[in-house]
Amino acid sequence: MADVGIPEKNGTPGSEVKPRSVRVVLLALMIAMLLAMLDNMIIGTAMPTIVGELGGLEHLSWVVTAYTLATAASTPIWGKLGDMYGRKGIFLTSIVIFLIGSVLSGMAQDMGQLIGFRVIQGLGAGGLMVGVMAIIGDLIPPRERGKYQGMMAGVMALAMIGGPLAGGVITDHWGWRWSFYINLPLGAVALAMVSSVLHLPKKEAQGRIDYLGAALLTVGITAIVLVTTWGGTEYAWGSAVIMELIALGVASLVGFLFVETKAAEPIMPLHIFRSRNFTLMSVIGFLTGFAMFGAVLFLPLFQQSVQGASATNSGLLLLPLLLSMMVVSLIAGRVTTNSGKYKIFPIVGGALMVAGLFLLAQMDTGTSRLTSGIYMAVLGAGMGFLMQITMLVAQNSVEMKDMGVASSSTTLFRTLGSSFGVSIMGALFTTRVQDTMAERGAAAATQGSAQLDAAGLAKLPDAVREAYQHAVASGIHSAFLLGAALAVIGFAAAWFVKEVPLRGAGPAAAGPDAEAPGGKVAETV
């Protein structure tokens, strides 16, 4: 089978790559992407069994938080390493680290070990997501990249729908340790395919790694994620711990910005933000992550608590949203490839995201599953127009030598958006549920809990259950209304996107965004 590489012809990545070989590499990349996205979905289902065997219920949240922290903090570093030392070797390293973390997590003997091994796994996962996006950016010109957007959206839908179902089956039949070991055969396939088929040029770094910048950014990201994770749950928002974390995060990020202006090889070169399109895509990506993961968290809760859906089918409950997102992403990608035009998609996507969130905010105890499914489809369509277009435009806005940092920065902003979305919408939801229960005199019956599972709900008296359902609907209203208000910012930002020709669209389009410095393409061998 022919190898895949980056030829020099016309300075355009992927201009001579054989389609069949590209499909093989893309299959390997999709498997790697599936590994990173599927993990938390599977582990969430296995968590009760894990706690039952290892104990440590008070540290349960750290099993997810440690993974999220490591992924977010390592994302920009992986992107820069790929730019400096070559994409293939760094990507293979991230897969190996992820698999080592998976094996160790499956062998954990107590909760402390599991949390520590999840950090290793998260470090590898950060490189998986960035590596996939950056390698696609290297191999396929932006004009042609739209054809593959549906595949990426499909992987996301598969992970969100199949993850909880697979987690339940694996835990019931093989035991929770196989929730981690299942990564090994998939990872081995990805390793073999990437090693044998993908050939990218090795690079020699022109400067030393920006260790100080990496350390400051890691501390800053860690502080932000901890604030969004702990705020309103482990600690009050005004507590000393949260205030100290905010101060630490701000100081670290200010220091990071200063260091980046002096570093020879900055972890996140600030010049990429001179491109209007790149900056706008970062903002829109942040807001898309905010809305998407808030919806993924609260929609199953609403359908289980208010509409009486089964928790075991929690992934299937999101089917209207995910299918709509996948189909629209595929259509938008095809249109972009055929026409070279893309500005309309962030605008339409922003409008649909605002409309979808606003419609979801109108749901109450009388809303049918059909109606909520239609509302979800509207939101999914909006995200379908935005999810891959943001990455496409961001990559098209920088020079080829910055492809890795562009991919990692866009991924990081989306990850941070999801952290803020889950935290802020969650805090608003919890406060509203508790207030509504107190107003109806039913708070004592639920012991102040804002989230009850189906078993706990069934034990409540009819009057209390009805009060709780009204409270959940009220909390959903407030959370999605906030999401809609923030989505308006994304919609407004989309109007300022410049229609810069996509590389691969013709001779005039060979360079990066006109606002980005240079116009040179990375030299290959």
QUIPEBEL-V121482 format. One record per run of one state. SS is the DSSP state (H for helix, E for strand, C for the rest). FROM is the first residue (numbers start at 1). TO is the last residue. Records with the same first field share a line. If there is no record, write none. Layout:
SS: FROM-TO + FROM-TO
//
This chain:
C: 1-3 + 5-8 + 12-18 + 55-56 + 60-60 + 86-86 + 107-110 + 140-141 + 174-177 + 199-210 + 232-234 + 236-239 + 261-269 + 275-275 + 306-310 + 314-315 + 340-342 + 362-368 + 397-399 + 440-443 + 447-453 + 459-461 + 495-506 + 510-525
E: 4-4 + 198-198 + 231-231 + 235-235
H: 9-11 + 19-54 + 57-59 + 61-85 + 87-106 + 111-139 + 142-173 + 178-197 + 211-230 + 240-260 + 270-274 + 276-305 + 311-313 + 316-339 + 343-361 + 369-396 + 400-439 + 444-446 + 454-458 + 462-494 + 507-509
//
